[in-house]
Amino acid sequence: MPGYALRAATPLRPGRPAPQRGRAGDTGYRPAFVDTALAVDIGGTKMAVARVDAAGHLTDRRTAPTPGDGPPEAMWGRLVELVTDVRRGDEVVVGAGCGGPMEPDGTTVSPLNIPAWTGFPLRGRLAELTGLPVHVDNDAKALALGEGWVGAARGARHFMAMVVSTGVGGGLVLDGRLLDGAGGNAGHVGHVVVVPDGRRCGCGAHGCLEAEASGTAIRAVTGADPAVAGDDVRRRTGRLVGLGVASVVNLLDLPLTVVAGSVALGYGDTFFAAAQRELDARARIEFARGARIVPAGLGDAGPLVGAAAVGWRGEGRDIGIA
């Protein structure tokens, strides 16, 4: 697949040799540094593992369905198979993105869409498996790091990244810094209420954005695969996402939101046009006017590039976001 080598970064350790230039006329990819991260993405529908170098170039991706209803070890065993298949032995760090909530740095994770993994010790298990430094964060926060590093928010100091897929999550970057919050769970825009007294959410509240606009919610309401939803559903989903984004934009003075995930990207222009109209209608205070909501730039590679960014950030690598 095409790479995302858009910006080189500072090496983890001083003294690493600079990359060699290719021969005259050689236009092949040359990684900025030899360091490679093992990237792990764990979602409610699928798990994925890949290798990502220090310039954001992704290779060797493997995916598998998430067996969320089975015992915890069945899901872990599937992830072990993916990691074993992808590893080459030269990786220097593991970065993982996983649905939340979770304890800081993924000491334990309790994804709402993966009941089997309530309180699962993800960080420790990955460290034991690989023998490498491991850093874990919320998958939407990981996306924010990836999109700010080499994606649609590259160079932006104030933005939100969102995932609208099986669930709905978000990551917030203010003044060039990813917000973590008291327990590492900042950015859960999926639990902004957009329909008062609406559908019950997995968190226990009613009318959350995740309960109304996620793939899980759309399937529950329509009785069909969200991918085949008609334009009415697509517009409603976009409108509700725009409504939730407007609340965050008004609160935090954010000019940009980038959105990824199978629902958002699958619904395409219909979704994004409806979201932008709602955002324009709701973000009326002067500093919020003109805020934009756009597709994430890394497409379906974003979660894995973001997971690698979690690893690089954890090891002190300069990815442009503190």
C-alpha positions in Angstrom: 0.0 0.0 0.0 1.2 3.6 -0.4 3.2 5.0 2.4 2.9 8.2 4.4 6.5 9.3 4.6 5.6 13.0 4.9 8.0 14.2 7.6 11.1 12.8 9.2 11.4 12.8 13.0 14.2 13.1 15.5 15.9 9.7 16.1 15.3 7.9 19.4 19.0 7.7 20.1 21.7 10.1 18.9 24.3 9.0 16.4 22.0 6.9 14.2 23.3 7.0 10.6 21.5 9.2 8.1 19.7 7.3 5.3 21.6 6.6 2.2 20.5 8.2 -1.1 19.4 5.9 -3.8 21.1 5.6 -7.2 20.5 8.2 -9.8 16.9 7.7 -11.1 15.9 5.5 -8.1 12.6 6.8 -6.9 11.9 4.0 -4.4 11.0 4.7 -0.8 13.9 5.3 1.6 12.9 5.4 5.3 14.2 8.3 7.3 15.5 6.0 10.1 15.8 2.3 10.5 13.8 2.2 13.7 10.5 0.4 13.4 7.5 0.3 15.7 5.1 -2.6 16.1 1.7 -1.0 15.8 -1.4 -2.7 17.4 -5.0 -1.5 16.9 -7.8 -3.1 18.8 -11.4 -2.2 17.9 -14.8 -3.6 18.5 -15.0 -5.1 15.0 -11.5 -6.0 14.1 -7.9 -6.1 15.4 -4.9 -5.1 13.3 -1.1 -5.2 13.6 1.5 -3.6 11.4 5.1 -2.3 11.2 5.4 1.5 11.1 8.8 3.3 10.6 9.8 6.6 12.1 8.4 8.5 9.1 5.0 7.0 9.4 5.3 4.5 6.6 3.2 1.4 7.2 3.9 -2.1 6.0 3.1 -5.8 6.8 -0.5 -5.1 8.0 -2.5 -8.1 9.2 -6.1 -8.0 10.4 -8.6 -10.4 12.1 -12.2 -10.1 13.4 -12.5 -9.2 17.1 -14.0 -12.2 18.9 -15.5 -9.9 21.5 -18.1 -12.4 22.8 -15.7 -15.2 23.7 -13.4 -15.6 26.8 -10.7 -13.1 27.2 -7.9 -15.5 26.3 -9.5 -16.3 23.0 -9.3 -12.7 22.0 -5.7 -12.5 23.3 -4.8 -15.6 21.4 -6.0 -14.1 18.2 -3.9 -11.0 18.8 -0.8 -13.1 19.6 -1.2 -14.8 16.2 -1.3 -11.4 14.4 1.7 -10.1 16.3 3.7 -13.3 15.6 2.8 -13.1 12.0 4.0 -9.5 11.6 7.1 -9.4 13.7 10.5 -9.5 12.1 12.6 -9.0 15.3 14.0 -5.5 14.6 11.2 -3.5 16.2 12.2 -1.2 19.0 8.8 -0.3 20.6 5.2 -1.4 20.7 2.5 1.2 20.3 -1.2 0.2 20.8 -4.5 1.9 20.4 -7.5 0.4 22.1 -11.1 1.4 22.8 -11.6 2.8 26.3 -12.0 3.5 29.1 -8.7 2.4 30.4 -6.2 3.1 33.2 -3.3 5.3 32.4 -1.0 3.9 29.6 -3.3 0.9 29.2 -2.3 -0.9 32.4 -5.8 -2.3 32.1 -8.3 -1.7 29.4 -12.1 -2.0 29.6 -13.5 -1.3 26.1 -17.2 -0.7 26.1 -17.6 -2.6 22.8 -15.5 -5.6 24.0 -17.1 -6.9 27.2 -14.7 -9.8 27.3 -11.8 -7.5 28.0 -13.1 -5.6 31.0 -10.0 -4.9 33.2 -7.7 -6.7 30.8 -3.9 -6.1 31.5 -3.1 -5.2 27.9 0.2 -3.3 28.4 1.8 -6.0 30.6 0.7 -8.8 28.3 2.1 -7.1 25.2 5.4 -6.4 27.1 5.6 -10.1 28.2 4.9 -11.2 24.6 7.3 -9.0 22.8 10.0 -8.1 25.3 9.8 -4.5 24.1 8.8 -1.2 25.7 5.0 -0.9 25.3 2.8 2.2 25.3 -1.0 2.0 25.1 -3.6 4.8 24.6 -7.2 5.2 23.6 -7.6 4.4 19.9 -9.1 7.8 19.1 -6.3 9.6 20.9 -3.9 7.5 18.9 -5.7 8.6 15.8 -5.2 12.3 16.8 -1.4 11.6 17.2 -1.3 10.0 13.7 -3.3 12.6 12.0 -1.3 15.4 13.6 2.0 13.6 12.7 1.5 12.8 9.0 -2.2 13.2 8.3 -4.9 15.8 7.7 -4.1 17.8 10.9 -0.3 17.9 10.2 1.0 21.2 11.4 -2.2 22.1 13.3 -1.8 23.0 17.0 -5.5 22.9 17.9 -7.8 20.1 16.6 -9.9 17.1 17.5 -9.7 13.7 15.8 -12.7 11.4 15.9 -13.5 7.8 15.1 -17.1 7.0 14.0 -17.2 3.3 13.6 -18.4 0.5 15.8 -18.2 3.1 18.6 -17.5 6.8 18.7 -14.3 8.2 20.2 -12.2 11.3 20.1 -8.8 12.8 20.9 -8.1 16.4 21.6 -4.9 18.4 20.8 -4.7 21.9 22.3 -1.6 24.1 22.0 0.2 21.3 20.3 -0.4 18.9 23.2 -2.5 15.8 23.3 -4.9 16.1 26.3 -4.8 13.0 28.6 -7.1 14.0 31.5 -7.0 12.7 35.1 -7.1 9.0 34.0 -5.9 9.2 30.5 -9.5 9.2 29.1 -9.9 12.8 27.8 -11.7 13.2 24.5 -14.6 10.8 24.9 -16.8 12.8 22.6 -18.9 9.7 22.0 -20.5 10.4 25.4 -21.6 13.9 24.7 -25.4 13.8 24.8 -27.0 14.8 21.5 -30.5 13.3 21.9 -31.8 14.1 25.4 -33.6 11.0 26.8 -32.5 9.1 23.6 -31.3 5.5 23.3 -29.5 3.9 26.2 -25.7 3.9 25.8 -23.3 1.2 26.9 -22.0 3.7 29.4 -25.4 3.7 31.2 -26.5 7.2 30.1 -29.2 8.0 27.4 -28.8 9.9 24.2 -25.0 9.8 23.9 -23.5 10.3 20.4 -22.3 6.7 20.5 -25.8 5.5 21.3 -27.2 7.3 18.4 -24.6 7.6 15.6 -22.2 4.6 15.9 -22.3 1.6 13.7 -23.6 -0.5 16.6 -26.5 2.0 17.1 -27.4 2.2 13.4 -27.5 -1.6 13.2 -29.7 -1.8 16.3 -32.2 0.8 15.0 -32.3 -0.3 11.3 -31.8 -4.0 11.8 -29.3 -4.0 8.9 -25.6 -3.7 8.2 -24.7 0.0 8.7 -22.9 -0.1 5.4 -26.2 -0.4 3.5 -28.0 2.5 5.2 -29.9 4.9 3.0 -29.3 8.6 2.7 -31.7 9.6 5.5 -29.6 7.5 8.0 -26.4 8.9 6.6 -27.5 12.5 6.9 -28.9 11.9 10.4 -25.6 10.4 11.5 -23.6 13.3 10.1 -26.0 15.8 11.7 -25.6 14.2 15.1 -21.8 14.1 14.8 -21.9 17.8 13.7 -24.0 18.6 16.8 -21.5 16.8 19.1 -18.5 18.5 17.4 -20.1 21.9 17.8 -20.3 21.5 21.5 -16.6 20.7 21.7 -15.7 23.5 19.3 -17.6 26.0 21.3 -16.1 24.8 24.6 -12.5 24.5 23.5 -12.0 26.9 20.6 -11.1 24.3 18.0 -10.9 25.2 14.4 -10.5 21.7 12.9 -12.0 18.2 13.4 -10.8 15.3 11.4 -13.0 12.2 11.3 -12.1 8.6 10.5 -13.9 5.3 11.0 -15.9 2.9 8.8 -19.2 4.7 9.3 -17.9 8.3 8.6 -15.6 7.4 5.7 -18.1 4.9 4.3 -20.9 7.4 4.3 -18.7 9.9 2.5 -19.9 13.2 1.2 -23.4 12.7 2.4 -22.2 12.4 6.0 -19.6 15.2 5.9 -21.9 17.7 4.2 -24.6 17.1 6.9 -22.0 17.3 9.7 -20.6 20.6 8.3 -24.1 22.1 8.0 -24.9 21.3 11.6 -21.6 22.5 12.8 -22.1 25.8 11.0 -25.5 26.2 12.5 -24.4 25.4 16.0 -21.0 27.0 16.3 -22.1 30.6 16.1 -20.0 32.4 18.7 -17.5 34.5 16.9 -14.4 32.5 17.7 -16.0 29.2 16.6 -17.4 30.3 13.3 -15.7 28.7 10.3 -14.7 25.6 12.2 -14.2 22.7 9.7 -15.0 19.0 9.9 -13.1 17.0 7.3 -12.2 13.3 6.5 -9.1 12.0 8.2 -6.1 12.0 5.9 -4.7 8.5 6.5 -7.8 6.6 5.6 -8.0 3.1 7.0 -4.3 3.2 7.9 -4.9 5.9 10.5 -5.5 3.7 13.5 -2.2 1.8 13.0 -0.1 4.9 12.1 -1.6 6.4 15.2 -0.8 3.4 17.4 2.8 3.6 16.2 2.7 7.3 17.1 1.7 6.3 20.6 4.8 4.2 20.8 7.1 6.9 19.4 5.6 9.5 21.7 6.1 7.3 24.7 9.7 6.8 23.8 10.4 10.5 23.5 10.3 10.7 19.7 9.4 14.1 18.3 6.2 13.6 16.2 5.2 17.2 16.4 2.7 16.7 19.2 3.8 16.6 22.9 
